[in-house]
Amino acid sequence: MNFEHTQDRRMLADTLNRFIAEQYGIEFRNHHAYGEQGHAPERWQQLAELGAIGALFPEAVGGFGGAGFDIAVVFECLGRGLVTEPFLGALMVGRAIVAAGSAAQKAHLAALMDGSTVAALAHDEPEGHYELERVRTRAERQGDGWVLNGHKAVVVHGQHAQLLLVSARTSGAVDSAEGISLFLVDGNAAGVQRRGYGRMDGGSACELTLNQVHVGADDLLGTEGQGLAVLERAVGYGVLALCAESVGAMDVAKQHTLEYLQTRQQFGKPIGSFQALQHRMADVLLEVEQARSAVINAAAALDADRFTRERALSAAKFTIGRIGTRVAEESIQLHGGIGMTWELPLSHYAKRMVMIDHQLGDEDHHLARYMQLNAAHT
Amino acid sequence: MDLNFTPEEEAFRAEVQAFLKAKLPARIANKVKAGQRLTKADQDEWHAILNERGWYANHWPQEWGGPGWGAVQKFIFDHECALAGGPRIVPFGVNMLGPVLIKYGNEAQKRYWLPRILSGADWWCQGYSEPGAGSDLASVKTTAVRQGDHYLVNGQKTWTTQGQHANMIFCLVRTDREAKPQEGISFLLVDMNTLGVELRPIRTLDGDREVNEVFFTDVKVPLDNLVGEENKGWTCAKYLLTYERTGIAGVGMSVAALEKLKVIANKVQRNGRPLAQDPLFATRMAKVEIDLENMKTTNLRVIAAVAGGGVPGAESSMLKICGTEIRQEILSLMRRAVGPYALPFIEAAQYEGDTDEPVGPKEAATAAANYFNYRKLSIFGGSNEIQKNIISKMILGL
């Protein structure tokens, strides 16, 4: 039993934390996160050079990490700095390629890891609510290849992505587990329409319309109709990443709130001397530690059997959804009026923590999923 | 980062499991699992079994008869005992007083009292709380006045758990009424059979009589029974309060309780199917199960941090709050699970050997009584609100 990270991971974390603190300060971050691109391509390149993307992938494909704790370490750093670079897409699309890609498809990985290709997962649809099985987008065979038609919702960083991983139905009912296929689609392919917009918490996303998009037979990722397992695996990596990111953000929000309690004076003394606020802050501390434990559990289970892994992932996402929201709300409340302002860095952390609950399944979704996994297992 | 126990620790776990399988009497384990009340004879029997193996005083150094375990081994032991239905070791003598004597007692005190704790010759209870000194422990008013070769003790202690079995009580007494609250307290060992000591049971809301009031009227206590220096008893008191904390989260007991809850919820029916499949109830169970999974890791993180032999500090306050909230939630769900059969209160069914046909499912007999009894978890050992004060001060620096 050992809860220390390896020296390699600690060094990586130190490097990333230092770079982010120096080069990705809150003003810089907000300028870019709420700007046209939704991120800062130059910093994205620099972070890639520091190995932040490579750490998400195993050595066998040219990375130098790829285990649950590698991913957790990187994303915790990103969460601390509120980094809005397109790491999540690189992780999920990349790991789907690692899991199911042909040799030719694996050629994408180098460009993903060096940051030259921005990738996005295009799975959710307007009528869905985080379900992995619900896919209405169709892929029909035409000649050697496929033709895709459909609408993908809130594709994070999809607006500028060069590489899209699209889920589409090749058979079965709209919510059938069977019949889902995955396709690698060029973001600039004919028939791909993107309506980009900024996100509540900074960063960008888009509505993606696929209108008679032609792809080749070699763009099918994995086996036709059997894409759900690969999708679940890819999303699992994303779930862990978001959970770790949230814990990083929680630590900063907690620290900012604590400093405020120690310095803000009312009734002639620091407001942190009032027990009503002390106990709320103690609750925040307890909850953050429970959230950290949930991330550790999920990271440790990432390469376990499906039941153990998915159960731990859903437990973690449920925990992080609940606690991230609570930490956000408490941080704002304990700051009082100033917590309501755009100017205060804390408010952007609060938004990110709450919005993480809206990505890859919220607390209700993952609690229900956890229960389904349990029920199916017994 | 590695959540697995080492091969040595796993071997130790297997050793504990084998010991429990061979030595834990089934009769006692069944009572624990059924949530029935244990007698003094049950406790003595279990303590003697542990002592024979050298595992009773598992917080003590080897020099005084402890097994020399670290935090991880203690955790594994507590956990496996809880899963097997082993009774919780009655902590007052062995886990509370023992370490205080080892740290602050003089040589004669150690040589006299420690072996008697091990052998069960003395049954100790704790004289801390008073009617006017609960969370504000430093305001104890029981006095001890030096008179020749003894102290004269007057006052009252309360919430004295299992005092009815005890022949000895360790007390916080005021020896200097002029000093600041924390500075005039001494730590005194009192023979319960001395003239002037009177014990009255307090009946708790679940009908049990495990706590007592203890009255002291002109009780003569030998000067030799002072532990540490006069007026420095607060140091002993604090040491005692923070010492026995690796097990405070009660994770093992929560795991055992959750297993039992699942059994009940799969047996009880609602809408023609097991309650475990009822969406609302299943949701409540899933939430507490997830909290417990997180808590297990939080607990191990604290233990790993002190595995070098230290004692957890303010982190134990964290474990206490989380652990007790989770355990109380599970006990609450057990009460809900049995539905209307939580209502019948058959006192005899709280004990072993009740031969009457149970009213409703047999698990129902103790569900409500245990739920009420374990409301104490968030009150004793420093209420959870006091723990939040400690966190605010010691961890947050507020």
Interface residues (C-beta under 8 A of the other chain):
Chain A: M1 N2 F3 E4 H5 T6 R9 F69 L258 L261 Q262 P270 G272 S273 Q275 Q278 H279 M281 A282 D283 L285 L286 E289 Q290 A291 R292 S293 A294 I296 N297 A299 A300 A312 A315 F318 T319 L367 Y370 M371 N374 A375
Chain B: M1 D2 L3 N4 F5 T6 E9 V72 Q277 A282 T283 A286 K287 I290 D291 E293 N294 M295 K296 T297 T298 L300 R301 I303 A304 A305 A307 M318 I321 C322 E385 Q387 K388 N389 I391 S392 I395 L396 G397 L398
